[in-house]
Amino acid sequence: MLFDLRSPGRRRLIKTVYLFLALLIGVGLVGFGVGTGGSFGGLFSAAANGGGANGVGDAKIVKQLAKAEKQAKAEPNSAAAWLKAGKAAYNLAVIPTNFSSTVGYTTGGHAALDKMKAAWLHYLSLAPANPNVLFAQEVVAAFSFPPPTGTGIGDYPTAESAQEIVAEQKPSATSYEFLSYYAYQAKKITAGDQAAAKAVALAPNKKQATTLRQTLLAVRAQVTGATGASGASGATGAT
């Protein structure tokens, strides 16, 4: 069995698979938003869109957030208003004075992320017919892997809630792979198994399906402390 950890060879395999997944996720999230469903969640995108590199720009973004929050509070049942407030909070969180790729978010960055999370949860509570996938991608980027692997803070339940929307609107082996990972990290094992099964089913070929299945089984075992694969093998799909 893959997760018989008494075997040194199996332990090395699990470690290799897990490190490969972490590297893949880290490079994707930091550079291009891979796994968040597109190229909109990463910091490269924020920088390309003028993410506030000076005091004047910072002040403008602060005012934009204040205005958006005021509108959202005045229109608590408007999903569009909370969407605007959440995206404004993200723009503030990732300016250079609030975020560093080496140490993560400053106090100001965390304060902006608190506002972003509140806006996201309120937005979800309104059950918009077509949730904004770009906002969801930004939520994933902000709340998933912390530096140096990613651009988030390790709030996996929040990341999972956003990645679910990304996967539904942009279904692929990769989007469901990330959904499975975040679900496992959030200790939502059943949800992780379901997403893993979809990821394996959407893999472009048998070889990649097998690798993906083994990778997600390794993540599941790492989170649950399982020493056998029987609990997850059915959920992730035999290949």
N, C-alpha and C positions, 0 to 999 in steps of 0.2 A: 504494500500500500504506500501511496506517495508520502503520507505523513507519519510513517513509522520513524520517529525522530531518534530512535536508538541507533540507526544506521548513519555513520558519518557522511556517506555519499548522499543520502537523502537530505540531511541537514544542509549540506552545501548547495544542493539543487534548490531547496526552498529559499535559502538566503539569496542565491543568484536571481531567482525569479522575482523575489520581493524587491531587491535593489533595482532590478531592471524596470519594474513598474514605477518605483519612486522616481527614477531618473526620467522616464518617459513623461510622467505626469508633471514633474517639476519643470522640465524644459518647455513643455507645451503651455503650461499655465503662465509662466513668466514671460515667454516670448510672444506667443501667438494666440493664447486662449484655447489651445487644443484641449478637447475634453469638455470644454464649456460650450462646444457646439459651433465655434466660429472664431474669428479673429478680433472679437470685440471686447473680450474680457481681460486681456493681458495689459500690463503696464506699457508695452510698446505702443499700443493703441491710444492709451491715455496721453502719452507724451506726444504722439503724432497729432493729437487734436488740441494741443496747447494746454496741457494739464497744469498750468500755473507755475512758471519758473521764476517769478519775481514777486516783489511785494505788491505791486499794482495788480498783477494777475490774481494773486491770492485774495486780495480785498474784493475783487470783482466776484470771485467764486463764493466767498462768504456771503456777499449781498444776494447772490442768486439763490443760495440755499435758504437764507432768511425769508426771502420773498416767496419761495416755493412752499416752505413750511407754513407760512401765514395763510397762503391760499388753501393748503390741504386741511388745516384746522378749521378754516371757514367753510370748507366743503368736505366734511368727513366721509361722505358716501360717494365721493368722486374718485374712481380708480385712477383716472388720468392725473388728478392732482397729487395723489400719493406716489404715483410713478415718477412724476417730475421731481418731487421732493427727494425720493430715494436716489435718483440718478444724480441730483445736485449734491447729495451727501457723499456719494461715491467720488465725484469729481473733486470734492474738497479733501477726502481721505487720502487720495493718491498724489497730491502735490508734493514736491520735494521736501518741504518743511514738515510734512506729516508722515512721510514714508521713506524708508531706505531699504534697498534690496538686500542689504547685509544684516540689518538689525530689525527690520520690520517697521511697525507703526509706532509713532510717538504718542504722547498723551493726547495731543490734538487729533491725531489720526484715529485713535480709538474712540474719541468723542464723536467724530464724524461717522464712524462705523456704527456706533450705538444709534445714531439718528437714521442711518441707512437701514439697519435691521428693523427698527420700529416701523419705518415706512414700508418695508417689504412685507412684514407680517400683517400690517393693516391692509396693504394692497391685496394680499392673498385672501384675507378675510372677506373682501368684497366679491370674491369669486368672479373675476373678469372673464368674459366669454373666450377671449383669446389673449392669454397672459403674454406680456411683452418679453420675447425671448432675449433681447439684448440686455434688458434689465436683469433677467435671470442669470445671464452669463456674467454680468458684473458682480452679482451677489456670490456666485460660485468663486470668482477670482478673489473676492474680498474675504470670504469666510472659510476657504478650504485650507490648503497646505501653507504653513508659515515659512518664511525664509529660513535657509537659503533654497529650499526645495520649491517653494511657490510664493504667492503674493498675498496669502490669507492669514488668518489668526487661529486656525484649527477648530473653528466652530462647525463641526461636521453635520449636526442636525440641520443647521441653516443652509449649509452648502447642499445637502441632500435634497432639501425642499425645492431649491432652485434648479438643481440638475435634473430633477424629475420633469420639470417643464421643458428643459432643453432636450431631453431624450424623447419626450412625447412629440415635440415639434420638429426635431431633427434626428429621427431614429437612425442609429448606426451602431455597429459593434463597439466603436469607441465611446459614443455617448452613453450607452448602457454599461460599458465597462467602468466608466467613471461613476455612474450612478450606483453601481454595485459597490464600488470601493467606498464611497461616502456613506452609503447605508451601513456597511459593515463597521466603519469607523464610528458611526453614530450608535452602534449596538442594535441596529434594526436588522437582525439576521435574516428574518423571513423576506423582508423587502430586498435585502442584498442578494439572496438566493434567486429571487424572481428576476431581478435586473441582470444577474449573471447568466441566467438561462437565456434571456433575450440577447445578451451580448454574444454568447456562443452561437445562437441560432443565426445571427446576422453576420457572423464572420465570413469573409469572402471565400475561404477554402478550408479544407479539413485540417491542414497543418496549422493554420492560424487559429482555428477553433480549438484544437488540442492545446496549443500554447496558452491561449486565453483562458481556457478552463483551468489549466494547472496554475496559472498565475492567480486567478481569483480564489481558487481553493487554498492557495498558500496565504493569501491575505485573510481569508476567513479563519483559517487555522491560527494565524498569528493573533487575531482579535479574540477568538473564543478559547484559545488554548487547547484546541482539539488535537488529538494525536492520531486520528483516523479520518479518512475521507468519506466514509459512508454517509455521514449526515448531509454533505453538500453535493455529492456526486449526482444524485438524482435531480437536484435543483438546478445545477449548472448544465446538465445535459450530457449524456454520454456521446462521445465522438469516436 
